[in-house]
Amino acid sequence: MNKKIQKVIVLCLAVLTVVLLMKGAETWLDDKIDSMYNPEEDTLAINQQNGNLTKDKGEILIQKALENDNLLLLGSSELDSWVGQNPMYWFPNNQLPDQITLIGHAYMQNLLHSMKVGTENFGHGEKVGLVISLQWFMGGDIDINGYAANFSEIQFYDTMSNPRLSSETKMKICSRTSELLNSIEGYEDIKVYTKLYSSDLGRKALVVMKPYYSLKKYFLGMKDKWETYNVLKTAKTMEQKAVMKEVDWAEQLKSAEQEGQQFCTNNEFYVEDTYYTDNLSDHIGELKNCNAGELLESREMEDYELFLQVCKENGVEPYLIFMCTNGRYYDYVGINQDRRNQLYDKLADKAEEYGFDYLRLSDYEYEPYFMLDVMHLGWKGWMYVNEELTEYFSES
């Protein structure tokens, strides 16, 4: 037999062997994940967990939560609040018998969340809430290192391959991602993809490169499955059964206020004592009007509208929560209520333009014990949001 033919045969057999091994491994992982994912017990801890990178940057755990009809609450660092009123502890309840899945942690903002709800897994009547923070809109642009650290390649590729999203929307995602990752080491495949997508000629080149990016996406999917498998193995060591909460919101708000009173005793801002001592007390005088010249808008407003656009095109109807801030503190540092209300108004106007419902918390900026510190919801704040989430999604 011709040696060239022999080499071709050997190469083909090697490729076939690798393909069969990969397919076998994928089938094994799929079976293991399906058998290990118990929505009533051990996965409850994962759903409630804040900052789980496999959940936040992957797709399998989000997809499983959607299949289980969970309430998905997207946000950032406020989801890590240590108060007992954190939503992780209040779902399911007797008025909304659905588990909650928290998605997000610090530096996860509108653009990253766009690529979570932009995949084909969404758009089928999901319960999705997004907590939007005033702090996201301070400064000229978002933190590029925070964006890079939380960027998900698989979510990006799956969003870009979603046929329900327009070319215009995908162009905006690519443009912003290229801009933000340009100076960050790594992500070379993403950088090439986003630059090519920005021109007609480049998109033609992407058609030629489709096999490469399809293979890349496949291996990212395998990585996600392997990491999910390991997370579920860990979950077996912290089994906890979902308990239906019996809620009386009026009584819970009273309890939240009493709890807040115990933790806020040493400052005029109603900031939790330890936070005030560790972060503010030593330089409180220097903070007076320190943000007086700072505008409460940034490129984040474009990312917010992009999130709304992705949701609209993908058939997702998010419930937007415009989180308030600590009014006393922000008055003190020079960002007054009028300027804050301008931002809340703009967020609300955009939500109405796209036809999405929202919860505006600006009326509670001076409510004692509503906030934990200067920016995160606290005892009464989270309990109020729990009630509103329950009422909204039990009626939708």
C-alpha positions as a printed Julia matrix, in Angstrom:
396×3 Matrix{Float64}:
   0.0    0.0    0.0
   1.2    3.48  -0.85
   2.88   5.11   2.17
   0.95   8.33   1.67
  -2.32   6.41   1.77
  -1.15   4.63   4.94
  -0.43   7.97   6.6
  -3.85   9.29   5.65
  -5.5    6.18   7.06
  -3.53   6.44  10.31
  -4.4   10.13  10.62
  -8.07   9.44   9.97
  -8.1    6.65  12.56
  -6.42   8.93  15.09
  -8.96  11.69  14.48
 -11.82   9.2   14.7
 -10.45   7.84  17.98
 -10.22  11.33  19.47
 -13.77  12.14  18.33
 -15.14   8.91  19.82
 -13.31   9.52  23.08
 -14.64  13.09  23.28
 -18.18  11.98  22.49
 -17.91   9.24  25.1
 -16.65  11.7   27.7
 -19.43  14.14  26.84
 -22.11  11.45  27.17
 -20.66  10.37  30.51
 -20.62  13.95  31.81
 -24.17  14.6   30.6
 -25.44  11.46  32.37
 -23.56  12.29  35.56
 -24.81  15.9   35.65
 -28.4   14.82  35.02
 -28.24  12.22  37.8
 -26.48  14.51  40.29
 -28.59  17.62  39.78
 -31.29  17.4   42.43
 -33.33  20.63  42.41
 -34.91  19.84  45.76
 -31.78  19.23  47.78
 -28.05  19.5   47.16
 -28.14  22.01  44.32
 -30.07  24.46  46.49
 -26.8   25.61  48.04
 -25.3   26.26  44.6
 -28.34  28.23  43.45
 -28.12  30.42  46.54
 -24.35  30.77  46.43
 -22.95  34.15  45.43
 -19.74  34.33  43.39
 -19.74  30.75  42.09
 -17.73  31.22  38.87
 -18.92  27.97  37.3
 -22.49  29.2   37.63
 -21.8   32.85  36.77
 -19.53  32.23  33.76
 -20.91  28.91  32.54
 -24.17  27.76  31.04
 -25.09  24.35  32.43
 -26.09  25.46  35.93
 -28.04  28.41  34.54
 -29.77  26.12  32.05
 -30.67  23.67  34.84
 -32.09  26.52  36.92
 -34.22  27.6   33.97
 -35.47  24.05  33.43
 -36.45  23.97  37.11
 -38.44  27.23  36.66
 -36.27  29.05  39.21
 -36.38  32.79  39.75
 -33.07  34.13  38.39
 -31.83  37.26  40.15
 -28.95  38.95  38.34
 -26.79  41.6   39.97
 -23.39  42.37  41.43
 -21.85  42.71  44.9
 -25.17  43.44  46.66
 -26.1   39.77  46.17
 -23.35  38.92  48.66
 -24.98  40.87  51.5
 -24.6   39.0   54.79
 -27.94  40.12  56.26
 -30.56  37.49  56.96
 -32.97  39.23  54.6
 -30.84  38.36  51.55
 -33.17  36.81  48.93
 -31.27  33.53  49.08
 -33.08  32.8   52.36
 -36.64  33.74  51.33
 -37.41  31.57  48.32
 -39.33  29.38  47.92
 -42.1   30.85  50.05
 -45.79  30.16  50.47
 -46.67  32.93  47.99
 -44.07  32.07  45.33
 -43.03  28.4   45.54
 -39.98  28.78  43.29
 -36.33  28.49  44.22
 -34.07  31.44  43.55
 -30.77  31.35  41.66
 -28.37  34.23  42.25
 -26.23  35.17  39.24
 -23.45  37.72  39.66
 -20.91  39.26  41.97
 -18.69  42.36  42.08
 -17.9   43.96  38.68
 -20.68  42.1   36.88
 -22.77  44.79  35.21
 -25.14  45.27  32.27
 -22.81  44.23  29.44
 -21.84  40.92  31.04
 -25.46  40.21  31.97
 -26.44  40.89  28.34
 -24.43  37.84  27.38
 -26.15  35.73  30.01
 -29.68  36.46  28.82
 -28.59  36.62  25.17
 -28.25  32.88  24.6
 -30.94  30.65  23.11
 -31.47  29.11  26.55
 -33.51  32.23  27.33
 -36.65  33.63  25.73
 -39.15  31.04  26.97
 -41.02  32.86  29.73
 -38.3   32.82  32.39
 -38.54  34.7   35.68
 -35.58  37.11  35.49
 -34.8   40.06  37.75
 -31.85  42.43  37.47
 -30.64  44.6   40.36
 -29.14  47.78  38.9
 -26.82  49.83  41.1
 -26.27  53.58  40.99
 -22.54  52.95  41.46
 -22.37  51.3   38.03
 -22.92  54.73  36.47
 -20.23  56.63  38.35
 -17.09  57.52  36.41
 -16.34  57.53  32.73
 -16.44  53.79  32.03
 -16.57  50.39  33.68
 -13.55  48.72  35.24
 -11.76  46.87  32.42
  -9.97  44.45  34.74
 -13.25  43.6   36.45
 -14.88  43.07  33.06
 -12.04  40.84  31.85
 -12.02  38.76  35.04
 -15.75  38.06  34.73
 -15.95  37.72  30.96
 -17.36  34.38  29.77
 -16.14  33.12  26.41
 -18.84  30.47  26.1
 -21.62  32.95  26.88
 -20.14  35.34  24.32
 -20.0   32.72  21.54
 -23.48  31.42  22.3
 -24.9   34.95  22.29
 -23.2   35.7   18.99
 -24.64  32.51  17.46
 -28.19  33.26  18.61
 -30.25  33.82  15.42
 -32.84  35.89  17.3
 -30.35  38.7   17.91
 -29.86  41.28  15.18
 -26.54  42.02  13.52
 -26.76  45.52  14.96
 -26.98  44.16  18.51
 -24.15  41.71  17.95
 -22.06  44.52  16.48
 -22.54  46.55  19.66
 -21.54  43.62  21.85
 -18.41  43.04  19.75
 -17.49  46.72  19.65
 -17.71  47.14  23.43
 -15.95  43.85  24.15
 -13.12  44.68  21.73
 -12.73  48.08  23.35
 -12.66  46.72  26.89
 -10.41  43.7   26.3
  -8.0   45.4   23.93
  -5.35  46.15  26.56
  -5.87  42.94  28.55
  -3.5   40.02  28.03
  -5.16  36.85  26.74
  -8.53  36.43  25.03
  -6.77  36.49  21.66
  -9.5   34.47  19.92
 -12.13  36.88  21.25
 -10.12  39.89  20.11
  -9.81  38.48  16.6
 -13.52  37.6   16.49
 -14.72  41.0   17.68
 -12.47  42.9   15.26
 -13.48  40.75  12.31
 -17.17  41.15  13.11
 -16.84  44.93  12.86
 -16.57  44.95   9.04
 -18.29  43.29   6.07
 -15.02  41.77   4.89
 -14.22  40.56   8.4
 -17.58  38.82   8.74
 -16.86  36.98   5.49
 -13.57  35.86   7.01
 -15.47  34.62  10.07
 -17.52  32.35   7.8
 -14.27  30.73   6.67
 -13.12  30.47  10.3
 -16.42  29.02  11.5
 -15.05  25.47  11.92
 -12.31  26.8   14.21
 -14.68  28.81  16.39
 -17.22  25.96  16.45
 -14.49  23.66  17.76
 -13.44  26.31  20.29
 -17.01  26.61  21.49
 -17.3   22.81  21.75
 -14.23  22.56  23.98
 -15.49  25.45  26.13
 -18.74  23.54  26.52
 -16.85  20.43  27.6
 -14.89  22.51  30.11
 -18.16  23.89  31.49
 -19.57  20.38  31.86
 -16.45  19.14  33.64
 -16.47  22.08  36.04
 -20.21  21.64  36.64
 -19.66  17.96  37.41
 -17.04  18.89  40.03
 -19.26  21.58  41.54
 -22.1   19.08  41.87
 -19.74  16.6   43.53
 -18.9   19.28  46.1
 -22.59  20.02  46.56
 -23.11  16.47  47.78
 -21.15  17.4   50.9
 -23.46  20.32  51.76
 -26.9   18.9   51.13
 -29.77  21.09  52.26
 -33.42  20.6   51.51
 -35.56  23.41  50.16
 -37.88  24.62  52.92
 -41.02  26.55  52.08
 -40.96  29.87  53.96
 -44.19  31.08  55.55
 -44.06  34.84  55.13
 -45.86  37.72  56.81
 -44.22  40.71  55.15
 -45.36  43.28  57.69
 -43.94  41.24  60.55
 -40.72  40.58  58.65
 -40.23  44.31  57.99
 -40.64  44.99  61.72
 -38.05  42.32  62.51
 -35.71  43.74  59.88
 -35.95  47.2   61.41
 -35.23  45.85  64.88
 -32.23  43.97  63.56
 -30.94  47.05  61.75
 -31.19  49.1   64.94
 -28.8   46.7   66.65
 -26.14  47.09  63.96
 -26.28  50.84  63.29
 -25.35  52.75  66.44
 -22.19  54.78  65.88
 -22.86  57.16  62.96
 -25.42  59.57  61.5
 -25.61  57.8   58.13
 -27.31  54.63  59.42
 -24.35  52.67  58.11
 -23.55  49.35  59.76
 -21.11  49.98  62.63
 -18.2   47.81  61.49
 -18.34  49.15  57.93
 -18.31  52.71  59.25
 -15.39  52.05  61.58
 -13.3   50.18  59.01
 -14.01  52.28  55.91
 -15.23  55.77  56.83
 -14.55  56.98  60.33
 -10.82  57.75  59.99
 -11.29  60.07  56.99
 -14.92  61.14  57.17
 -13.94  64.82  57.05
 -12.07  64.34  53.77
 -15.16  62.8   52.17
 -17.24  65.97  52.48
 -18.22  66.95  48.88
 -15.47  64.72  47.48
 -17.7   63.68  44.55
 -19.19  67.12  43.89
 -17.9   67.26  40.32
 -18.69  63.69  39.39
 -21.46  62.97  36.9
 -23.77  60.08  37.5
 -23.59  58.62  34.05
 -21.0   56.83  31.99
 -20.67  54.37  29.16
 -22.67  52.11  31.44
 -25.85  53.82  30.21
 -25.09  52.5   26.71
 -24.54  49.04  28.19
 -27.84  49.3   30.05
 -29.7   50.06  26.84
 -27.84  47.22  25.13
 -29.07  44.85  27.87
 -32.64  46.02  27.21
 -32.15  45.56  23.47
 -30.81  42.02  23.9
 -33.76  41.13  26.14
 -36.28  42.58  23.69
 -34.87  40.7   20.71
 -34.43  37.44  22.64
 -37.93  37.42  24.14
 -36.78  37.97  27.74
 -38.93  40.18  29.97
 -36.73  41.24  32.91
 -38.03  42.85  36.07
 -35.63  45.74  36.62
 -34.81  46.79  40.18
 -33.34  50.27  40.41
 -31.57  49.94  43.74
 -31.4   53.14  45.74
 -28.37  54.26  47.66
 -27.71  55.77  51.07
 -29.16  59.27  50.64
 -27.53  60.77  53.72
 -24.08  59.6   52.68
 -24.35  60.67  49.04
 -25.67  64.08  50.03
 -22.58  64.36  52.24
 -20.11  63.47  49.46
 -21.75  65.9   47.04
 -24.03  63.81  44.82
 -27.36  65.31  45.79
 -30.84  63.88  45.48
 -31.72  65.89  42.36
 -28.76  64.44  40.47
 -29.55  60.95  41.67
 -33.17  61.31  40.6
 -32.03  62.33  37.14
 -30.35  58.95  36.85
 -33.35  57.04  38.22
 -35.59  58.94  35.78
 -33.37  58.06  32.85
 -33.3   54.37  33.81
 -37.08  54.35  34.15
 -37.61  56.13  30.83
 -35.46  53.57  29.02
 -37.3   50.67  30.69
 -40.65  52.1   29.6
 -39.35  52.66  26.09
 -38.61  48.93  25.81
 -41.8   47.92  27.61
 -40.21  46.39  30.73
 -41.53  46.64  34.28
 -39.35  48.02  37.04
 -39.14  48.64  40.76
 -37.78  52.06  41.66
 -36.43  52.34  45.2
 -35.44  56.02  45.18
 -38.18  56.89  47.7
 -36.29  54.86  50.33
 -32.93  56.63  50.17
 -33.39  58.12  53.63
 -35.21  55.18  55.21
 -33.22  53.99  58.27
 -31.95  50.42  58.01
 -32.95  50.15  54.35
 -29.28  50.1   53.37
 -26.48  48.06  54.91
 -23.7   50.53  54.15
 -23.34  53.38  51.65
 -24.35  51.36  48.58
 -25.76  47.89  49.34
 -29.28  46.93  50.38
 -29.64  45.93  54.0
 -32.21  44.62  56.42
 -35.36  46.49  55.39
 -34.19  47.01  51.81
 -33.81  43.37  50.96
 -36.98  42.39  52.77
 -38.93  44.96  50.78
 -37.4   43.66  47.54
 -38.26  40.08  48.53
 -41.89  41.08  48.93
 -41.96  42.91  45.6
 -40.27  40.02  43.76
 -42.76  37.6   45.25
 -45.76  39.71  44.33
 -44.54  40.48  40.82
 -43.6   36.95  39.77
 -46.56  35.27  41.47
 -48.85  37.38  39.28
 -46.86  37.16  36.02
